[in-house]
Amino acid sequence: MALDKLLEHEAHSEIERIGAVAQGQAEQLIAQARERAQTMIDSRRRALDSDYAAGLTRARSAADLDGNAQRLEATNSLQVQAFERAEQHLRSAPQAPEYPQVLARLIAQGLESLPGATVVEAAPAEHDAVRQALGQLGRTMEVRANPRVTTGVRLVSPDGKTSIQNTLLGRLERVRGDLAPQISRLVAE
């Protein structure tokens, strides 16, 4: 019997040793699996964080571009409105009582460039104001109708080959390029 007990005891000891080794190996495998799983989780989290940051950067860039485009469109629209209002105001200038003085200045400036001019062309509705302006300047010149010359005058040389046009609308067109950046700056402020 003692041999049975001894064999049984050794078998139990061997089983316990094998169980302990298996338990140790199982714990080691579980620890390694947990470590690999945590590494995969951390790696995936970093990838997701990176994707999130990249998406956020793209969204911000898109929003900035859209905002800039809208600002540019608004600025352009305001510039167009500003020039349209200025043009409307200038088109109504011939009805102002001081319009003959404005024409006198325009004619005088034109005569500086073309002193021998003998003809003044203007829109038919502006002929009375042109005659008053010539009277203010002490000049007598032929006044001709030219419906394309509004808000100002066109002076013509005696031979008709040389002319100079000086109109309020023409001046607005000439300064449009110079004024556009100033208007943009004012709108931005």
C-alpha positions in Angstrom: 0.0 0.0 0.0 2.7 2.3 0.7 3.8 2.0 -2.8 0.3 2.9 -4.1 0.3 5.9 -1.8 3.8 6.8 -2.9 3.0 6.5 -6.6 -0.3 8.3 -6.1 1.6 11.1 -4.2 4.2 11.3 -6.9 1.5 11.4 -9.6 -0.2 14.2 -7.7 3.0 16.0 -7.3 3.8 15.6 -11.1 0.2 16.7 -11.9 0.6 19.7 -9.6 4.0 20.5 -11.2 2.6 20.1 -14.7 -0.4 22.2 -13.7 1.8 24.9 -12.2 4.0 25.0 -15.3 0.8 25.1 -17.5 -0.6 27.8 -15.2 2.6 29.8 -15.5 2.7 29.4 -19.3 -1.0 30.3 -19.5 -0.4 33.4 -17.4 2.5 34.3 -19.6 0.5 33.8 -22.8 -2.4 35.9 -21.3 0.1 38.7 -20.4 1.6 38.6 -23.8 -1.9 38.6 -25.4 -2.9 41.6 -23.2 0.3 43.4 -24.1 -0.3 42.8 -27.8 -3.9 43.9 -27.5 -2.9 47.0 -25.6 -0.3 47.8 -28.3 -2.9 47.3 -31.0 -5.4 49.5 -29.1 -2.7 52.2 -28.6 -1.7 52.0 -32.2 -5.3 52.3 -33.4 -5.9 55.1 -31.0 -2.9 57.0 -32.3 -4.1 56.4 -35.9 -7.6 57.6 -35.1 -6.2 60.7 -33.3 -4.0 61.4 -36.3 -7.0 60.9 -38.7 -9.1 63.2 -36.5 -6.4 65.9 -36.4 -6.0 65.6 -40.2 -9.7 65.8 -40.7 -10.0 68.8 -38.4 -7.2 70.5 -40.2 -8.9 69.9 -43.6 -12.2 71.1 -42.2 -10.5 74.3 -40.9 -8.7 74.9 -44.2 -12.0 74.4 -46.1 -13.8 76.7 -43.7 -11.0 79.3 -44.1 -11.1 79.0 -47.9 -14.9 79.3 -47.9 -14.7 82.3 -45.5 -12.1 84.0 -47.7 -14.2 83.3 -50.8 -17.3 84.8 -49.2 -15.3 87.8 -47.9 -13.9 88.3 -51.4 -17.3 88.0 -53.0 -18.8 90.4 -50.4 -16.0 92.9 -51.0 -16.4 92.6 -54.8 -20.2 93.1 -54.4 -19.6 96.2 -52.2 -17.1 97.6 -54.7 -19.6 97.1 -57.5 -22.3 98.8 -55.5 -20.0 101.7 -54.5 -19.1 102.3 -58.2 -22.7 102.0 -59.3 -23.8 104.5 -56.7 -21.0 106.9 -57.7 -22.0 106.5 -61.3 -25.6 107.2 -60.5 -24.6 110.3 -58.5 -22.4 111.5 -61.4 -25.2 110.8 -64.0 -27.4 113.1 -61.9 -24.8 115.9 -61.8 -26.2 117.7 -64.9 -29.3 118.5 -62.9 -27.3 120.2 -60.1 -27.3 124.0 -60.1 -23.5 124.0 -59.8 -23.0 121.9 -62.9 -22.0 124.8 -65.1 -19.0 125.5 -62.7 -18.0 121.8 -63.0 -18.2 122.0 -66.8 -16.1 125.2 -66.7 -13.4 123.3 -64.9 -13.6 120.4 -67.2 -13.4 122.7 -70.3 -10.5 124.7 -68.8 -8.6 121.5 -68.1 -9.3 120.2 -71.6 -8.1 123.5 -73.1 -4.8 123.1 -71.2 -4.2 120.0 -73.2 -5.8 121.2 -76.4 -5.5 125.0 -76.3 -6.6 125.5 -80.0 -9.9 123.7 -79.6 -12.8 125.5 -81.3 -15.6 123.0 -80.8 -17.2 121.6 -77.6 -19.2 118.5 -77.9 -21.7 117.5 -75.2 -25.0 115.6 -74.7 -27.8 117.7 -76.0 -29.4 118.0 -72.6 -26.2 119.6 -71.3 -25.9 122.3 -73.9 -27.3 125.1 -71.7 -24.8 124.2 -68.9 -22.0 124.1 -71.5 -22.9 127.6 -72.7 -23.0 128.9 -69.2 -19.6 127.4 -68.5 -18.1 129.0 -71.6 -19.6 132.3 -70.5 -17.9 131.9 -67.1 -14.6 131.2 -68.9 -15.1 134.2 -71.2 -14.8 131.8 -74.2 -16.9 131.4 -77.3 -16.8 128.0 -79.0 -19.1 126.1 -81.2 -21.3 123.7 -79.2 -22.2 120.5 -80.9 -24.4 117.6 -79.9 -22.8 114.3 -79.1 -25.1 111.9 -77.2 -22.1 109.7 -76.3 -20.5 112.5 -74.3 -22.4 112.7 -71.0 -21.4 114.3 -67.7 -18.7 116.4 -69.4 -17.3 117.6 -72.7 -15.2 116.7 -75.7 -13.1 119.4 -77.1 -12.2 119.2 -80.8 -9.4 121.0 -82.7 -10.2 123.2 -85.7 -9.2 120.5 -88.2 -11.3 117.9 -86.3 -8.4 115.5 -86.2 -7.5 116.0 -82.5 -9.9 115.8 -79.6 -9.8 115.4 -75.9 -12.7 114.1 -73.8 -13.1 115.2 -70.2 -16.1 113.7 -68.4 -17.0 112.9 -64.8 -17.9 109.3 -65.8 -14.6 109.0 -67.7 -12.7 110.1 -64.7 -14.5 107.6 -62.5 -13.5 104.8 -65.0 -9.9 106.0 -64.9 -9.6 105.9 -61.1 -11.6 102.6 -60.7 -8.4 100.5 -60.6 -6.8 102.8 -58.1 -9.9 103.0 -55.9 -10.7 99.3 -55.8 -7.9 98.4 -53.4 -8.8 101.3 -51.1 -12.4 100.3 -51.1 -11.4 96.7 -50.3 -9.3 97.9 -47.4 -12.1 100.1 -46.1 -14.5 97.1 -46.3 -12.1 94.9 -44.5 -11.7 97.4 -41.7 
